[in-house]
């Protein structure tokens, strides 16, 4: 691959990554671990292990990115997280 081709590929990757946003889940003193885990499985399509890890990160660090993607995919997911009583926002 030539230098020009590598540069073009790198620019395409950078451009694609800039189009991505993320849902950040925040810690609260209300929801149980089980509720958070099940909601992440249902809404963000996490595996049980991934959901559990995210819930622990949120608990100990105060927040965790739980889903990355295009804004059109993230908005309804974030709405469902909020409707489930979790504290989340799209960044």
Buried (B, 14 or more C-beta within 10 A) or exposed (E): EEEEEEEEEEEEEEEEEEEEBBBBBEBEEEBEEEBBBBBBBEBBEBEEEBBBBBBBBBEEEEBBEBBEBEEEBBEEBBEBBEEBEBBBEBE
